[in-house]
């Protein structure tokens, strides 16, 4: 596919980016809309599953489809992914209860995993490693733009129209992307069809699901040392051992284990896992500081968070262009991770005295570093393996980043809750405070109501208690961000050991030439 005319490549990439934007926006738009949706269809105690089930389904599909697309080509899977996503989005909007919504979100996740996995891999089919930098950067920008406009648009839709349109508004984009890819994307066939490793796929699924559930629930729904969490980790460990044994004997393994003998593949994926821990931690917990500590509304918080995403879009695009122009990539990851760590370290010093301008400066710093690093790690993996392993290596890169994000959010949340619980206990035992739940800080209306109804405290005493609670939340978040700093520094140290090899000028190799042919 790299020998197609440049105009045709660009057209295909426009279609792929449209599909990516379609999937990414549907993933981010639901955040601000979910409270309204739950208020209408009910199921408050299950609403977390709307996010969790999507993450599980997309993670599993992405890693499995990566290998299958190496055998059967990308086109069938990206078309199937778009079709499944369109149908699931339509059904999500027709949900009449929370259980239907969860089921349809699971189906949506299956389609989303296919789209994301094959989209990043398709860049590798269309362009040799030396030219991929700019396109990887642009794909990273798609995620940034979706993170910027998705939540804001979701809030606007539920305030203006019915919530169903959150799932329906982008359906035309999906249809257009499907038609463009169907017509423009060439079919790449393989001369040799190998048996599908169903046992390996089953064991991998049995490893991933309990692992992600454990990190999603630990410290939130269950204690880290509870039987549920220990059981999930134990089951995941057992199935992982069985998976490794199976893959060593499989004719066509889901994840060829010899790839991990490649130091570039291993270091890049471990760095991606650590970067995901820090990145998702910043995205998830910075709004807690802006709303809970500074007392800023949820709508304004969304606009403040835009500063991080817009700076990410900027450096992701520029960094990708520079990689293509210079052929160098390691320096961008080194600088990016160092800048991210510096931004996260600055977060650990924020207090109730921190200004909005100060928060914006820190978020811009994190975004600049994230944008520089984002295009590199997938590119290094793709450049280090033979083209026949392009799909599985790309999906592995996405998977490790996703798992890192799940781990980071869980661990940082546990640190926050531990510090907050200890300091709140000290404050409540030594003061007359009637307020015991720091989550009240997220709702200004609830604070006003409590101020009017709490008769045992004067207005000045109530304000003192609220200020103390803000300080407690600030200290708790400082601890979480400090943990994130060490994680990102660990990623920075790891990337120093990455061997930088020249970016290939072609996708072709002796082996891949024998296995692939362009049919039309």
N, C-alpha and C positions, 0 to 999 in steps of 0.2 A: 504493500500500500504506500510505501514511502516514495514510489516512483510515479504516483499520480500527479497531474498538473496542480500547480500551486493554487489556482483558483478553485479547483474542486476540493482540495484539502481545506481551504478556508471555509468553503460552504459547509463541508461536513462538520468542521469545528464549531461553526455558528449553531448548527443543529444540536450538537452535543452539549454546548454551553446552555442552549435553551432548555434541554432536558434536565441538565444539572440545576439550573435556576428554578425550574418547575419543582423539582424534588426538594431543593434546599429551602425555598420559600414556604412550601407546605410543612416543612419540619419546624421552621422558626415562627411561623405566623400564629401557631396554636397557643403559644405561651400566654399572651395577654388575653386571648379569647376564652381560654379554658374555664375561668371562674364563671363567666356568663353561661357557657355551655352546661356546666354542672348545675348551675342554678335552675336551668330549664329542664334537663333530663334527669337530674338527681345523681346520687352515687358519690358523694363527697369523700367517703372513706376509700374509694377505689380510684380516685382521679390520678394518682401517681402511676398507675398501670398504663395510662394513656401514653406516657413517655417511656416507661420501662419496656413495654411490649414492643414498641417500635425499635428501640435500641437493640433488644435481643434479636428480633427478626432480621434487621438490616445487617447486624454484625455476622450472624451465621450465614446469611445468603451471600454476603460479599466475599467471605473467605472460600466458600464452596464454589461459587460461580467463577472465581479467579482461575481455578484449575480447569473447570469445564470449558471455559472460553478459550483456553490454550489448545484444547482438542477440537472443539467444534466451531471456533470463530467467535468474534465479538457481536456481530450483527444480530443473531437470533436472541441473544440474552439482553441486549440493550432494548430491542423492540419489545421483547416479552416484559422487561422491567417497566417500560413506559406504559404498556397496555395494562398491566396489573395495577400500577400506581394510579392510572386514570380511573379504572373501575373502582378501586378501593376508596379513592377520594370522593367519588360520587356516592358510594355507600355510606361513608363517614357522615356526609351531609344529610343522609336520610335516617340516621340513627335515632331511635326513640327512647333508648335507655343507655346507661353507661356500659353495660356488658356488650351491647352491639358495637358501640364505639370502640371498645378495647379490641374486639375481634377484627373489626375492619382496619384498625390501626396496625394490627399485626400483619394483615395482608398488605397494607400500604408499606410496611417496613420491608417485606419480602421484595416488593418492586423497587423500593428505594435502594436497597443493598445491591441489586442488579445494576441499577443506573449508575451509582457511584463507582462501583468496582470496574465496570466496563468502560465508563467514560475516561477515567484516568489511564486505563490500559490502552484505550484507543489512541491516545496521544502518542504512545510508544509505537503503535502500528503505523501511524501517519508520518512521524518525524523521527529522524535519528537522534540519539542522545544530545548531540551538540545543539540541535534546534529546539529541544523540548523545553528548555528553561523558560522562554517567554510564554509558552502555552501553559506550563504548569503554574506560572505566576498568575496568568489570567484566570485559570480555574480556581486558584486560591482566592482571587478577587470575587468570584461568584459567591463563595461562602461568606465572604466579608459583607458583600452587598445584601445578601439574604439576611444576615444577622442584623444589619442596620435597618432595613426597611420592613422586614417581616413582622416583628413585634408591633411596630407603629401602625402598620397597615391592618394587622389583626384587631388592634384596639379600635381603629376607625370603622372597620366593617361592623363589629358587634355594636358600636354606638350608633351606626347609621342604618344598617340593614339587619336582616335576620342572621344569626350565627352560622347558619348552614352555608352561607356564601364564603365563609373562611375556607371551606374545602372545595368550593365550586369555582371561585373567581379565576383561578389559573388553569382550569381545564382546557381552554382553547390553546394555551401555550403547549400543553402536552400533546394535543392532537397535531398541531403544526410541527412540533419536533419529531413526532412519530412518522409523519408523511415525509419530511425532509430526509430523515435517516434511512427510511425504507427505499427512497428513490436514489439517494446519493451515496450511501455507504456501501462499498463493494463487499461481496461475499468472499471470504477467505476460507478455502477448504483445506483439509489436511489429507495427505495421501494415506496415512496410517491411522485407523481408528482403534484406540485401545479400550480395554474394559474399564468401566467406571468403578471406582473403589467405594462401593456402597458401605462396606463395613467401616472403613476409615472415616467416611463422612458422618456415619451414625455416631461413632465414638468421639469425633471432634465436636459434634453438636452436644453430646452428653457431657463434654468437658466445658464448653463455652457457657452453656445456659446456667448451670449452678455457680460457675465462677462469677459471672456478671451479676447474678441475683445476690450472691453473697456480698459483693462490694456495694451493690445498690441498697441492700437492707441493713448492713452492718452499721451500728452507731445511730441508725435512724429508727427502723422498725424493731430491731433486735440488738442486744448487746453483742460485742465482738466475741465474748466467751460463751454465748448461748449455745444450746444444743443445735439449734437450727443453723447458725452460721458455721459452727465447727463441722456439722454434718455436710453442709454444702461444699465447704473447702475439701473435706475428706473425700467426698464422692468425686469431685473434680480432679483431685490428685490421682485417684485410682484409675479413672477413665483416661487420664492423660498418659499414665504408664502403659495401659492397654493400647492406646492409640499409637504410641511410639513403637511398641512391639509389632503392631499390625503394619505400620507404614514401612518398616524395615523389610517386610516380606512382600508387600504389595507390588504388583506389576506396574500399576499406574497410580502411585500414591497421591492423595489429595494435596499434601504438602511434602514435596521431596525433602527428606531430612538432610540430604547432603548440602542443601543451600545454606544451612546454618554453619557449615564448615568454612563458608566464605566470610571472611572477617568484615568485609564491607556490608554485606547483607545483615549480619548479626548486630554490628555496631549501629548501623543506621536504624534498625528496628528498635533496639533498646533505647537509643536516643529519642526516637519518636514516642515511645511509651512514656519516658520521663517528661518530655516536652508536653505531651497530652495531659499528664497529671497537673503540671503547672498552668497550662493554658486554660483548661476547663475550670480549674479552681478559681482563677482570676475572673473568668466570665460569670461563674455561678455566685461567688461570694462578694464581689465588689458591689453589686446592688444592695446587699445587706448593709454595707457601710453607708452608702449614699442615702438610702431610705431610713434605716434604723438609727444610725449615729447622727447624720446631718439633718434628718427630718424632712427630706425632700420627697415630693410626691412621686408615685410610680411613673407617671407620664414624663415628668422632667428627668427622672432617672434614665429612661430610655434614650432621651436626647443626649445626656451626658455620656452614656456608654457608647454612643455613636463615634465619639472621638477615637476610641481604641480601634474600632472596626474600620473607620475611614483611613486611619494611619496605616493599618494593616494592608488595606487595598492598595495604598500608594506604594509602600515598599515591596509588596508582593509583585506588583507589576514592574516596577523599576528593577528590582533584583532579578526577576526572570529575564528581562531584556539584557542585563549586564552579564548574566551567566551565558546566554547564547552568544553574546558579542565577544567575551573574553575566553570562554571555555573553562573558567575557574568557578568553583562552587563551594569548596570547603571554607574559604574565608568568610563567605556570607553566613554560613551556619554558625561559625565561631562568633562573629560579631552579633548576629541575631540573638543567640542564646545568652550572650553576655549582657546585651541591652535588656532582654526580657528579665534576666535575674536582677539587674539593677532596678528595673521598674517594680518588680515584686518586693525587693528589699525595701524600697521606698514606701510601699504599701504597709509594711510592718511597723512603720513609724507614724502612721496617720493617727490623729486624735480627734476629739470633738472640736478642737480649734482649727482643724484643717479646713481650708476654704474650697469652694467648688472649683475655682481656678487651679488650685493645687491638685485636686483630684484629676482634673482634665489633663494636666501636664503628665501625671503619672500614667494615666491610661494611654496617652499618646506614646509614651516611652515603651510601654508593653506592646502596643500595637505595632510600632516600628520594628521591634525585635521579632515579633511573631511573623510579620510579613516577610522579613529577610530569610527566616528559617523555613517557612512553610513549603516553598517550592523545592527545596534542596533534598530533603530526606527521601522522597519518592524517586527523584531523579537519580540519586546515588545507587539505590537498589536496582532500578531498571538498567543502569549503565553497567552494573557489575555482574549481571547474569546473562546467559544466552537468551536470544529472543524467544525460544520455545518455552521459556519459563516466565515470560513477561507478565501474563495474567496473574499467576499465582504469587509472584513476587510483589506486584503492585497491590493486590488485595491484602497480602500479609502486612504491608506497610500501613494501609488504612486500618486494618484490624488492631495492630499494636497501639496505634494512636488512640483508637476508640477505647480499648481496654485501659490504657493509661488514664484517659479522662474519667472513666468510671471509678478507677481506684483513687485518683486524686480528689474527686468530689467527696467520696466517702470518707477518706482519711482526714481531709481538711475539715469536713463537717464534724467528725468525731472530736477533733482537737478543739474546735470552736465550742461544742457542747460541753466538753469536759471543763474547760477554763471558765465558761460562763456559769455552769452549774456550781462550781466551787466558789466563785466570787459572789454569786447571787445568794448562796447559803450564808456566807459571812455577812453580807449586807443585811439580809432579812433577820438574822439572829441578833444584830446589834443596832437595829433601827426600828422605827415604827412603820416601816413601809408595808402597805397592803398589796402592792403590786409585786407579783412573783414571776410573771411570764414576760421575758424580753421581747417576745414576738409581737406584743402589743405596740412596740415602737414602729412597726411597719404600717400601722393604720392610724393616721392622724385623727380620723373621726372617732375612733375608739378611745384615743387619749382624751379627746375633748369630753366624751361621754363620761369617762371615769372621773375626770376632774370635777364634773358637776355632781356626780353621785357618791363620791368618796367623802363622807361627812367627817371622818375622823382626822382628816388632814386639812390644814389651811392651804390656801392657794400657793403660798411660798413654799410650804413643806412638800406639797405635791410636785412642784417644779423641781425641787431639790432631788426628790426620789427619781423623777424622770431623767434628770441629768446624771444621777448615779448609775441608772440602768444603761444610759447611752455610753458611759465610760466602761461599764462591764462588757458591753457588746463590742466596743472598740478594742479592748484588751484581748478579748477572745479571738477576734478577727486578726489582730496583730500576730497572735500565735500561729494561726492558720497560714497567713501569708509568709511568715518566717520559715515555716516548713516548706512551703512552695519555693522559697528562695533556695534552700539547700537542694531541693530536687532539681531545679533548673541548673544550679552550679554543677551538680552531678552529671547532668546531660552535657554541659559545656566541657567538663573534663573528659567525658567519654568521646566526644566528637574530635578532641585533639588527637586521638589515636586512629581516627579514620584515615585510611590510605586513599589519597586523591589520585585517581588514574585518569588519563585523558578521556574526554567525552568522545565516544565513537561517532564517526561521520556517516555511518550506515548501519541499518538494522540487520543486514545480511551476514550470515556466517555459513560455513560449509554445511553444518548440520541442518540449519534452518532452511537453506536452499533446497535440500532434499525433501523436506517435510511440507513445505508450503507452496501453494501456487495460487495465483489470482485468477478466479474463474469469471468474474464480471461484477 
